[in-house]
Amino acid sequence: MIENIIYSVLKNDGELAVLLGATAEDSRIYAVYANPLKLPCVVFYGSAPVSPNDTPWLYSQNITFEIYAETAAEFGNIRNRFYEIFQKYDRFFNSEAFKTQGIIIKECHAVSAQSVSTFPEEIEQGVSGVISFDFQFTKCA
């Protein structure tokens, strides 16, 4: 549900684009079923369906990002940029532009980080890891 908003914010972040070596044709940020061929890159996916909390108008969703990089330093820089972007969620998400998409993101919390033991065979070997964030949001008219 909120994946399109998150993708838009990440794709339009200039610092992240530089770290990923993104171009106008390739943001290097892919949905879960993509087959990334170049490093560095990020593959992301949402959790199980969005589910209402005890408050019927407040929803939560987990989004996980698999980061693939050539070096540990490159991986660390990309991971740290994700934390910086999502710590500023008020500025990015509670804007009029995202309200028109029918969702207002209220909170974002990092919930986990771990190493990835598998690496896609199609791309060169490097350093990889997973970071995960929980988002709380409301739907608006």
C-alpha positions in Angstrom: 0.0 0.0 0.0 2.7 2.5 0.9 5.4 1.0 -1.2 4.9 3.5 -4.1 5.3 6.4 -1.7 8.5 4.9 -0.2 9.9 4.1 -3.6 9.2 7.7 -4.8 11.0 9.2 -1.8 14.0 6.9 -2.2 14.2 7.3 -6.0 14.2 11.1 -5.7 16.8 11.4 -3.0 19.9 12.8 -4.6 22.4 11.5 -2.0 21.1 8.0 -2.3 21.2 8.2 -6.1 24.9 9.0 -5.9 25.6 6.2 -3.5 23.8 3.7 -5.7 25.2 5.0 -9.0 21.6 5.6 -10.2 20.8 7.0 -13.6 17.7 8.4 -15.1 16.9 5.0 -16.6 17.9 2.9 -13.6 17.3 3.9 -10.0 19.0 0.7 -8.7 16.1 0.3 -6.4 14.0 -2.7 -7.3 10.8 -4.5 -6.3 11.3 -8.0 -4.7 11.0 -10.0 -8.0 13.6 -7.9 -9.9 16.8 -9.5 -11.0 19.5 -6.9 -10.2 22.6 -7.2 -12.3 24.9 -4.4 -11.1 26.2 -3.4 -7.7 25.3 -1.5 -5.6 21.6 -1.9 -5.6 18.6 -2.3 -3.2 15.7 -4.8 -3.4 12.7 -4.0 -1.3 9.4 -5.7 -0.3 6.5 -5.1 2.0 5.2 -7.3 4.8 2.0 -9.3 4.9 -1.1 -7.2 4.1 -1.6 -3.9 5.9 -3.6 -4.5 9.0 -5.5 -2.1 11.3 -4.2 -1.7 14.9 -6.4 -1.2 17.9 -7.3 2.2 16.4 -9.4 1.5 13.2 -8.0 4.5 11.3 -4.3 3.8 12.0 -2.4 1.1 10.0 1.0 -0.4 10.1 3.2 -2.0 7.6 6.8 -3.3 7.6 9.0 -2.7 4.6 12.4 -4.6 4.3 15.3 -3.5 2.1 18.0 -5.9 1.0 21.2 -3.9 0.2 23.8 -5.3 -2.1 27.2 -3.5 -2.3 30.8 -4.2 -3.5 32.4 -3.3 -0.2 31.5 -3.0 3.5 32.0 0.7 3.4 29.7 1.1 0.5 27.1 -1.0 2.2 27.4 1.1 5.4 27.0 4.4 3.5 23.8 3.2 1.8 22.4 1.7 5.0 23.1 5.0 6.9 21.5 7.0 4.2 18.3 5.0 4.6 18.3 5.8 8.3 18.8 9.5 7.6 16.0 9.5 5.0 13.5 7.8 7.3 14.4 9.8 10.4 13.1 12.9 8.5 9.8 11.3 7.7 7.8 14.4 8.8 9.4 16.5 6.1 9.1 13.9 3.4 5.8 12.1 4.1 3.5 14.6 5.7 3.5 16.9 2.7 0.5 17.9 0.6 2.0 15.8 -2.3 1.6 12.5 -0.4 -1.8 13.4 1.1 -3.2 13.5 -2.4 -2.1 9.8 -2.8 -4.6 9.0 0.0 -2.1 8.2 2.7 -0.4 10.2 5.4 2.6 8.5 7.1 2.7 9.3 10.8 5.7 7.4 12.1 8.7 5.3 10.9 10.9 3.1 13.1 13.9 1.0 12.2 13.1 -2.5 13.6 15.9 -4.7 12.4 19.2 -5.1 10.6 21.0 -8.3 9.7 23.4 -9.9 7.4 22.2 -11.7 4.3 23.7 -15.2 3.8 22.5 -15.7 0.2 23.6 -13.6 -2.8 21.9 -13.6 -6.2 24.0 -15.8 -8.5 23.4 -13.4 -11.4 25.5 -10.6 -10.0 29.1 -10.3 -8.7 29.7 -11.2 -5.1 30.0 -8.5 -2.5 28.6 -7.4 0.8 24.9 -7.6 1.6 22.5 -7.0 4.5 18.9 -6.3 5.4 17.3 -3.4 7.1 13.7 -3.2 8.0 11.3 -0.3 9.0 7.8 -0.2 10.4 5.6 2.6 9.1 2.4 3.8 10.8 0.0 5.7 8.5 -3.6 6.8 8.0 -5.7 6.9 4.9 -7.2 10.3 4.0 -9.9 11.3 1.6 
